[in-house]
Structure formats: structure tokens, C-alpha cells
Amino acid sequence: MEYKALLGNDIIDAIRLSFKESTLGAGISIIYDVKIEPKNEYNSTLILTPKDGSKELKFSEILEFGIMLGTDFMESRHPDFLEFSKKRNAAIEKLETQGLVQREKRTDKR
């Protein structure tokens, strides 16, 4: 069973980072094949496909991942978001230089 979610690219960036930097995210990326299909400059579709066809995501797993993602990897949810933003960007740049993550270049000027 495939799980799809249309998400903002900022959330996709946070999910990619969580797969490398958190135990829960790494576990999900081990159990599921992760594919990201860009839709436009603001949104992409995240697709999780179980490597073992009998494995299904439970609501509690999605909720736990969402809570961890929101508190640890989402700038807008973090209490000290300016300091967090610096750390998150530094971590993403480190992963980019190692070739583990590729960030899409954005041209919007909001």
C-alpha cells in the first residue's frame, strides 16, 4: 500500500532532514521507499511505499512522526525559530555537501 501526501516544499525539506538527523525519521526511511515528486515551486508529493508489502503505517506512527517533525524540524513551530533556522540551514548545507540531499532552488521573493 502506497501512502501519498501533498505537502509544502518547506515541510518536504524538514522531512528530508529528519530522515538523516532523527532516529524516528531514519527508521521510517529504512522501512519505506521514499519518493518525492515535485508538483510546482511551492508543493511536492511525498510517496511512502513499504519495502515489505505486509507492513502498513499505523495512525500512531504518523502522529508520532508528525509531532517530532513539528517540534524538532519545522521552523514555524520551533520556540526559538531564529536560532533553529541557523542550525537547520547549517545541517542541510552539510548534507548537501556530502551529496545526501539536494535542495531545489526557489525563485519566489516572498
C-alpha positions in Angstrom: 0.0 0.0 0.0 1.3 3.4 -1.0 0.9 6.5 1.2 0.8 9.9 -0.5 0.8 13.4 0.9 0.8 16.7 -1.0 2.9 19.0 1.2 4.6 22.3 1.0 8.2 22.2 0.0 9.3 23.7 3.4 7.7 20.6 5.0 9.4 18.3 2.4 12.7 19.9 3.3 12.1 19.2 7.0 11.1 15.6 6.3 14.3 15.1 4.2 16.3 16.5 7.1 14.5 14.4 9.7 15.3 11.2 7.7 19.0 11.9 8.1 19.0 13.6 11.6 16.5 11.8 13.7 16.1 8.2 14.8 12.4 8.0 14.0 12.9 9.6 10.6 15.8 7.2 9.8 13.6 4.3 10.9 10.8 5.3 8.5 13.3 5.7 5.6 14.6 2.2 6.3 11.1 0.6 6.3 9.7 2.6 3.4 10.9 3.6 0.0 10.6 7.4 -0.1 9.9 9.2 -3.3 9.3 12.9 -3.8 7.5 14.2 -6.9 7.7 17.9 -7.4 4.3 19.4 -8.3 5.2 23.1 -8.5 7.6 25.6 -6.9 5.5 25.5 -3.6 4.3 21.9 -3.3 5.5 18.3 -3.8 4.0 14.9 -3.3 5.7 12.6 -0.7 5.2 8.9 -1.5 6.0 6.2 1.0 5.9 2.6 -0.2 6.6 -0.2 2.3 9.6 -2.3 1.4 7.8 -5.3 3.0 4.3 -5.4 1.3 2.7 -6.6 4.6 3.8 -3.5 6.5 1.2 -0.7 7.0 1.6 2.6 8.7 -0.4 3.0 11.8 -2.1 6.2 12.7 0.0 6.4 15.9 3.2 6.2 13.8 2.1 9.0 11.6 1.1 11.1 14.6 4.4 10.5 16.4 6.4 11.4 13.3 4.3 14.5 12.8 4.8 15.6 16.4 8.5 15.0 16.2 8.7 16.8 12.8 6.7 19.7 14.0 8.7 20.3 17.3 12.2 19.5 16.0 12.3 20.3 12.3 9.7 22.9 11.4 10.9 26.4 11.8 7.5 27.9 12.3 6.7 25.6 15.2 10.0 25.9 17.0 10.0 28.3 20.0 13.4 29.8 19.2 12.9 29.8 15.4 15.8 32.2 14.5 18.4 30.1 16.2 16.7 27.0 14.9 16.7 28.3 11.4 20.5 28.8 11.5 21.1 25.2 12.8 18.7 23.7 10.3 20.2 25.5 7.4 23.7 24.5 8.5 22.6 20.9 8.8 21.0 20.9 5.3 24.1 22.5 3.8 26.3 19.8 5.4 24.1 17.1 3.9 24.2 18.8 0.5 28.0 19.0 0.5 28.0 15.3 1.3 25.6 14.6 -1.6 22.9 13.2 0.6 20.3 15.8 0.0 19.6 18.1 -2.9 17.6 21.3 -2.3 15.6 22.8 -5.1 16.4 26.4 -5.9 13.5 28.7 -5.3 12.8 31.9 -7.1 9.9 33.2 -5.2 10.5 36.5 -3.4 8.1 36.5 -0.6 
